[in-house]
Amino acid sequence: MKNSKKILLGLLLFSSTLILRILTFSTSSHQNHQMIQPGYFDYQGVIHFHTNFSDDATGTFEEIAREANLEKMNFMISTDHNTLGPLEEKKEGWYQKTLFLVGEELSLPEGYLLALNIKTLPLTAGKKSQEVISDIVKQGGMVFIAHPNHPRWKWTMKEAIGVTGEEVLDFADQWYSASPASMALSLLYYPFNSNTALTELYERPEEAIREWDGRNQSQNVIAIFAPDFHQAVRITRNYKFPFPKIEKVLPIAHDHLLLKAPFSGKFREDKEALYEAIRQGHLYFSMDTFQNASGFLFSAIQGEKIAWMGDQLPAGQPVTFTIHLPQPLEFKRTWIHLYRNGTEIARSEKGSFNFSTLEKGVYRVEVEVEIPALWKPVRKVIWIYSNPIYLR
């Protein structure tokens, strides 16, 4: 009897401790600090999400815009399935302090593509995927591979001419790839702390990064983050339950675009500037739920030339790379990893880092941090992913 009481007491203490840990496990505020470094402006937002213009999603532009403003998003680019309905209904524009643009997610035999900055719906019936990509490029649009490593929807086309980039981190893919046990635990945590429930499923996308590094050896491929939220779980043919909701997903991670001038508030000018920043690869993405990464910069100096992420410099001439982290850092430990052609060549635990070289290659940065974990004291995760600077 005494043993039974001890076991029961132990279970109660364990349960209380776990619930308290779930409730108090917190990540940094996702408020946009909008830190401006000399010569550039850091704007945060997301690319690839769905509205009620997609059959498998819920949420109007107006509803999503309200939440985007609360989360201090500077831009949002929708990509509803096989439709430009939002563009036709003039949904693009400034919604208070958030710039909303309209793209499209295309369903093709080899998988899915995102089409950005397009004016008319690409014709897919009877067309080969390369013809569809060429049509988007002719419009002045950009093409991104979606779900490059999804367990069911993996992109299978080996050679695709005209592709601008790809999703390297897609949250929908992360959830679909999670083990049944991890998913069950995540759902268990969700009512207590949705942020913990969602971020506990997050892991470095190893396969997507490996393939991205491989593609970058022969062409410049821009990496983006995609939340890919639908706010919908289909219960019946005509009813979709809105889960997980935008307010739970939107704070977790963002794309950060670097512009050389601030937004003007004029729609056409700002749309053009934003898409040009994406096209140039002046972009990094980060798990801002751990700490907002605004202020991060990976740059290079070669003589009088200054390069940002996405830029290219000639190889064989001295180059100094600089990595600057936002300050103050809210982590106990931080590691900056510098990669060349997918292989780590340098590491630092300081808040800034310089590295000089003459060697050609594709150089990019990952920033790793130590955060609290539920089942152990801490775990290491990647906080920031940069696009490369190319020495060719």
Stockholm file with secondary structure:
# STOCKHOLM 1.0

chainA/1-392         MKNSKKILLGLLLFSSTLILRILTFSTSSHQNHQMIQPGYFDYQGVIHFHTNFSDDATGTFEEIAREANLEKMNFMISTDHNTLGPLEEKKEGWYQKTLFLVGEELSLPEGYLLALNIKTLPLTAGKKSQEVISDIVKQGGMVFIAHPNHPRWKWTMKEAIGVTGEEVLDFADQWYSASPASMALSLLYYPFNSNTALTELYERPEEAIREWDGRNQSQNVIAIFAPDFHQAVRITRNYKFPFPKIEKVLPIAHDHLLLKAPFSGKFREDKEALYEAIRQGHLYFSMDTFQNASGFLFSAIQGEKIAWMGDQLPAGQPVTFTIHLPQPLEFKRTWIHLYRNGTEIARSEKGSFNFSTLEKGVYRVEVEVEIPALWKPVRKVIWIYSNPIYLR
#=GR chainA/1-392 SS CHHHHHHHHHHHHHHHHHHHHHHHCCCCCCCCCCCCCTTCEEEEEEECCCCTTSTTCCCCHHHHHHHHHHTTCSEEEEEEETCCHHHHTTCCEEETTEEEEEEEEEEETTEEEEEESCSSCCCCTTCCHHHHHHHHHHTTCEEEEESTTCTTTCCCCSCCTTCCEEEEEEHHHHHHHSCHHHHHHHHHHTTTCHHHHHHTTCCCCHHHHHHHHHHTTTSCCEEEEECCCCCCEESSSSCEECCSCHHHHTTTCEEEEEESSCCCSCHHHHHHHHHHHHHHTCEEEECTTTSCCTTCEEEEEETTEEEETTCEECTTSCEEEEEECCSSCCCSCEEEEEEETTEEEEEECSSEEEEEECCCEEEEEEEEEEEECSSSSEEEEEEEEECCEEEC
#=GC SS_cons         CHHHHHHHHHHHHHHHHHHHHHHHCCCCCCCCCCCCCTTCEEEEEEECCCCTTSTTCCCCHHHHHHHHHHTTCSEEEEEEETCCHHHHTTCCEEETTEEEEEEEEEEETTEEEEEESCSSCCCCTTCCHHHHHHHHHHTTCEEEEESTTCTTTCCCCSCCTTCCEEEEEEHHHHHHHSCHHHHHHHHHHTTTCHHHHHHTTCCCCHHHHHHHHHHTTTSCCEEEEECCCCCCEESSSSCEECCSCHHHHTTTCEEEEEESSCCCSCHHHHHHHHHHHHHHTCEEEECTTTSCCTTCEEEEEETTEEEETTCEECTTSCEEEEEECCSSCCCSCEEEEEEETTEEEEEECSSEEEEEECCCEEEEEEEEEEEECSSSSEEEEEEEEECCEEEC
//
